[in-house]
Amino acid sequence: NPSATVVITGHPDDGTAAPRRESLARQRAENAKSYLVDRHSIDASRIKTETDLTDTSNRGEAVIVVTMNP
């Protein structure tokens, strides 16, 4: 859907050392973005990446949220 936008939030693992937590979460989100762009030809300008170091329910994951815009 060309009107959809995507936000990918990267989360660190529980056992990741504090100095590396944010970079790991960022890398995880960027890898998910690269997959969507390379494999599914989604326009990179429609994908935003961010990190969340506090959400304990999604540790070790990249969470993808798609918003359908009218």
Secondary structure by P-SEA (a helix, b strand, c coil): cccbbbbbbbbbcccccccaaaaaaaaaaaaaaaaaaaccccccccccccccccccccccbbbbbbbbcc
